[in-house]
Amino acid sequence: MWAGNAFCWGRYYTQKRLGSCKFQGASRTSEIDTIIKMHKIGKPVMGQFKQLLTRIVQNFIEEFQAKRAEIMRDPSYISFVLQEGNEVARPNAIETLSEVRKALRFD
Protein backbone atom coordinates (compact mmCIF):
# COMPACT_ATOMS: atom_id res chain seq x y z
CA MET A 1 0.00 0.00 0.00
CA TRP A 2 2.74 2.48 0.91
CA ALA A 3 4.58 1.90 -2.35
CA GLY A 4 1.43 2.73 -4.30
CA ASN A 5 1.10 5.96 -2.39
CA ALA A 6 4.74 6.77 -3.12
CA PHE A 7 4.16 6.25 -6.83
CA CYS A 8 1.11 8.48 -6.77
CA TRP A 9 3.07 11.10 -4.82
CA GLY A 10 5.89 10.93 -7.38
CA ARG A 11 3.50 11.49 -10.26
CA TYR A 12 1.59 14.26 -8.48
CA TYR A 13 4.78 16.00 -7.43
CA THR A 14 6.33 15.98 -10.87
CA GLN A 15 3.12 17.13 -12.56
CA LYS A 16 1.79 19.72 -10.12
CA ARG A 17 4.81 21.01 -8.24
CA LEU A 18 7.66 20.71 -10.70
CA GLY A 19 5.86 21.26 -13.98
CA SER A 20 8.11 24.13 -14.98
CA CYS A 21 11.37 22.35 -14.25
CA LYS A 22 13.57 21.25 -17.11
CA PHE A 23 13.17 17.53 -16.40
CA GLN A 24 9.38 17.52 -16.47
CA GLY A 25 7.71 16.42 -19.63
CA ALA A 26 5.62 13.80 -21.35
CA SER A 27 8.38 11.20 -21.14
CA ARG A 28 8.63 11.53 -17.32
CA THR A 29 4.87 11.34 -16.94
CA SER A 30 4.77 8.33 -19.21
CA GLU A 31 7.57 6.67 -17.26
CA ILE A 32 5.76 7.27 -13.97
CA ASP A 33 2.48 5.96 -15.42
CA THR A 34 4.23 2.82 -16.62
CA ILE A 35 5.79 2.21 -13.21
CA ILE A 36 2.41 2.71 -11.49
CA LYS A 37 0.70 0.27 -13.89
CA MET A 38 3.43 -2.32 -13.38
CA HIS A 39 3.20 -1.92 -9.60
CA LYS A 40 -0.58 -2.36 -9.64
CA ILE A 41 -0.28 -5.72 -11.37
CA GLY A 42 2.32 -6.89 -8.88
CA LYS A 43 5.58 -6.34 -10.75
CA PRO A 44 8.63 -5.44 -8.65
CA VAL A 45 9.33 -1.87 -9.74
CA MET A 46 10.63 -0.16 -6.61
CA GLY A 47 14.17 -0.10 -8.04
CA GLN A 48 12.96 1.71 -11.16
CA PHE A 49 10.87 4.06 -9.07
CA LYS A 50 13.79 4.91 -6.77
CA GLN A 51 16.05 5.63 -9.76
CA LEU A 52 13.43 7.86 -11.36
CA LEU A 53 12.74 9.70 -8.11
CA THR A 54 16.48 10.16 -7.56
CA ARG A 55 16.86 11.76 -11.01
CA ILE A 56 13.87 14.02 -10.38
CA VAL A 57 15.18 15.16 -6.99
CA GLN A 58 18.71 15.69 -8.32
CA ASN A 59 17.43 17.87 -11.15
CA PHE A 60 15.18 19.78 -8.78
CA ILE A 61 18.05 20.43 -6.34
CA GLU A 62 20.29 21.68 -9.15
CA GLU A 63 18.03 24.72 -9.51
CA PHE A 64 18.48 25.59 -5.84
CA GLN A 65 22.23 25.07 -6.05
CA ALA A 66 22.45 27.38 -9.05
CA LYS A 67 20.43 30.07 -7.27
CA ARG A 68 22.60 29.73 -4.15
CA ALA A 69 25.77 30.08 -6.21
CA GLU A 70 24.34 33.19 -7.85
CA ILE A 71 23.52 34.73 -4.46
CA MET A 72 26.92 33.87 -3.03
CA ARG A 73 28.62 35.79 -5.85
CA ASP A 74 27.13 38.97 -4.40
CA PRO A 75 26.98 38.77 -0.57
CA SER A 76 25.57 42.32 -0.37
CA TYR A 77 22.38 40.94 -1.93
CA ILE A 78 21.52 39.12 1.32
CA SER A 79 21.83 42.34 3.33
CA PHE A 80 19.70 44.13 0.75
CA VAL A 81 16.95 41.50 0.94
CA LEU A 82 16.99 41.53 4.75
CA GLN A 83 16.78 45.34 4.86
CA GLU A 84 13.98 45.39 2.31
CA GLY A 85 12.09 42.73 4.25
CA ASN A 86 12.55 44.68 7.45
CA GLU A 87 11.08 47.78 5.84
CA VAL A 88 7.95 45.82 4.93
CA ALA A 89 7.66 43.65 8.04
CA ARG A 90 8.18 46.27 10.74
CA PRO A 91 5.16 48.49 9.85
CA ASN A 92 3.00 45.38 9.45
CA ALA A 93 4.11 44.07 12.84
CA ILE A 94 3.45 47.43 14.51
CA GLU A 95 -0.04 47.56 13.02
CA THR A 96 -0.79 43.97 14.03
CA LEU A 97 0.43 44.52 17.59
CA SER A 98 -1.68 47.66 17.81
CA GLU A 99 -4.77 45.68 16.80
CA VAL A 100 -3.93 42.96 19.33
CA ARG A 101 -3.50 45.53 22.11
CA LYS A 102 -6.88 47.07 21.25
CA ALA A 103 -8.55 43.65 21.15
CA LEU A 104 -7.06 42.75 24.53
CA ARG A 105 -7.86 46.25 25.86
CA PHE A 106 -4.26 46.98 26.77
CA ASP A 107 -4.48 50.51 25.34
N, C-alpha and C positions, 0 to 999 in steps of 0.2 A: 504494500500500500504506500509506504513512504517513497519508494522509488518512483511510483507513478506521479506522486505529488511533485517530486523533484523535476521530473520531465516536464510537467505542466508549468512549473515555475520557470524552468529554463526557456520554454517557448514564450510564455507571457513576458518575461523579462527582456528577451531579445526583441520582441515585437513592440511592446508598449514603452519600455524605458530606454532602450538603446537604439531605437529606430533610425536616428540620425547618424549613428556611428558608422565608420567606414567598413566594418565587417558585417553589418546587417544587410540582408538582401534575400532574394528569393531562394538562393541555394542554401543559406543557413536555415531558413524556415522549412524548406523541403527536407533538409537533413534531420532537423528536430522532429518533424512529422513522421519521418521514416523510423526513427528511433522509438518514438512513442508507440507507433503501430506494432513494431517488433516486440516491444516490451509487453503490450497488451495480449499478445498471443503466446507469451511465455518464453520468448527468446532471451538469452543472456546478453544484454546490451549495456550494462553499466560501464564497462570499459570504454565503449564508444562515447557514451554520454559524458563521462568524466573528461575524455580528451577534448570533446567539443566545448564543454563548459570551461575547461582550462584555456582554450584558444580565445573564447569570448571574453573571459575575465582579463587575460593578458592584453588583448587589444583595447579593452575598456580602460585599463590602468595606464596604458601608454599615453592616453590623452591627458590624464592627470599629471603624469611625469613631465610631459612636454610643457604644460602650463606652469608647473612648479619651476622648471628650468628657466622659463621665460621670466618669471617673477624674481628669481634669484639673481638674474643678470642686472636688475635694478632694485637694490634693497630699499631705496627711498620710496618706492611704490607702496611698500607695506605701511610705512609711516603715513603716507598720503591717504591710503584707504582708511586707516584707523582714525585719523583726524577728521576725515569726511564723515565717517560713521558717527563719531562723537558729536559732530555738529548737528546731525539729524536726531540721534538718540537722546541727547540731553534735553532738548525742549519737549520731546514726547514724554520722557520720564517725569519731568517737572509737572507737566499737565496731568499725567496719570496720577501722580502722587497727590496733586491738589484735589482731584476728583475723589480719591480714596479718603483723604482727610475730611472732605465735606460729607461723604457718605457715612463716615464713622463719627462725625460731629466733633472732630478734633480742632476745628477752626472756630 
